Amino acid sequence: MAKDHGPSIKDDEAYEELRDKGYSKEKAARIANTDRQEAGKKGGKHDKYEEWTKEELYERAQEIGIDGRSDMDKQELIKALRNH
């Protein structure tokens, strides 16, 4: 049985499974709290990261607080944004 992580985590079992796979606490919580019925309906509004400029990627990384972004090339920024 999954441990109760309090009211901030909606699906404790999914959260623990994601943490065991190595996901960060933040990302595991975000995924565990996603309504599976609505998740597929949301995305697709932005261009793919490969179509963004390096400057746009850098600005987005800055908005969400990715460390080490100033030393990253375009591909590293894309990877960091996708794994955040």
N, C-alpha and C positions, 0 to 999 in steps of 0.2 A: 504494500500500500504506500502511496506517495505521501511524503511529509506535507503538512499544511504550511504554505509559505505566506499566509495572511491574505487580506483582501486585495492586495495589489497584484496578485497572480491568480488568474481565472482558472487555468488548467495546470494544476500542480504536477500531474504525471508527465505532461508534455514538457513542462519546464525542466524537470529533473532529467528527462531523456536528452534534451538539448544540451544541458550542462555537461552530462556524461560524454557527449560527442565533442565537447570542447568549445561550445558557444559561450560568449561572454554573458554575464548576468543580464546586461541590458538587452542584448539581442534575443536571448532565450525568453525573457519576459515579454518582449514585444511580439514574438511569434506565438507564445503560449496564450497571450491575451487577444489574438486576432480571431475574429469570428470567421470560421471556415466558409460559411455560406456567402459572406460578403467579400472575402479576400480576392477572389478571382475577378470581381467586377470593378475593382478600384484602379489598378495600374494602367499603364499604356499612354499616359498623357504627355510625357516628355520624350524627346529624342533619345536614342541610345547614347550611352556615355561616349562611345567611340566617335560620335558626331559632334560632341562638345569640344570646344577649344581647351587647351591646357589651362588657360586663365579661368575659364568658367568652372572647370573641374577643381582648380585650386580654391576658388571662392566658395564653392559648395563644401569642400573639405574644411575650410576655415569656419563656415557657419556651424558645422556639426562637431567641430573640435578635434579633428584628426591630427595627432601628433606627428611630427617629422615631415609634414606636407611640403615644406619649402625645399627639401632635398629630393623629392620624388619627381620622376618623369611622368609623362602622360599615362602610360600603362600602369605604373605603380599607383597613381592617383585613382584610376578606375578600379583597380583591385581593392584598394583601401575603402573606397566608397561602397562598393558592393558587399564588402565583408563587415561593414560597420553595423 
